Amino acid sequence: MKILIESLGYIGTIFTITAYFLLERRKINSTGIIYPILNLIGAILLGSVGLYNKSSSIVFVNLCWFFISISLLIRNIKRNK
């Protein structure tokens, strides 16, 4: 089980860093849906690892990232209609 949880943490990290990397390289933009979706997935996975490890600071930062990503996703969907 520990290997699965650690793997989810690495996958979540890859999603979050990939979102930022693609944004910085101008392969995606923050007004689309890909950027917030990548961040949302990363936050869910990393937050799950935080819950498993009972790390309240990791859970907190990823809950914040989760809600920021959700609000950005909703805004971008409305904007792109």
N, C-alpha and C positions, 0 to 999 in steps of 0.2 A: 504493500500500500504506500509506503514511504517513497518508493521510486516513482509511482504514478503521480503522487502529489508534487514531488520535485519536478517531474517532467512538465506538469501543468504550469508550474511557476516559470520554467524556462520558456515554454510556449507563449505564455502571457507577456513575458518580457520581450520576446521576439516581436509579437504583435505591436506592442507599444513603441518600441524603438523603430520598427519598420514604418509605422505611421509618421513619426517625426522625421525619419530619414527621407521618406518619399516627399513629405511636405517641403523640407529644406532643399531638395533637389528639383523641386517644382514639377514633380511627376504627378502629384495630386494637389488639390487646393483645399483650404479649410472650409470652403463654401459648398463642397460636394458631400456625398454620403460616405465615401470610402474612409476618409480620415476619422470621423467620429465612430464609425463601426469598428475599425481596427482598435481604437482606444477603448471602446466599450468592451470588446472581447478581452483585451489585455487586462482591464480593470476587474472583470468578472473572474478571470483565471487567477490573477494575483491576489485578489480579495479572498478567493476560496482557499488559497494556500495560507493566507494570513489567519483565516478562521480555523483551519486544521491545526496550525501551529500555535493558536491562541495568542497571536500577536496583534494587540489592539491598534497599535500605530499603523501597521500594514493594512489592516482592515479599514481604518479610518481614512487613510490617504486614498485607498482604492474606492471607497464609497464616494468620496468627493469626486474622484476622477470619473466614476460611473455616472453620477448626476450631471456633471459638466458635459460628458459625452452624450447623454440622453438629451439634454437641452440643446446642444449644438445640432444633433441629428434632427430633432423636431424642427428647429429653426431652418435648417438647410432643406428639409423636405418641403416645408411651407414655401420657402423662397424659390425653389426650383419647380413649383407647379406651373 
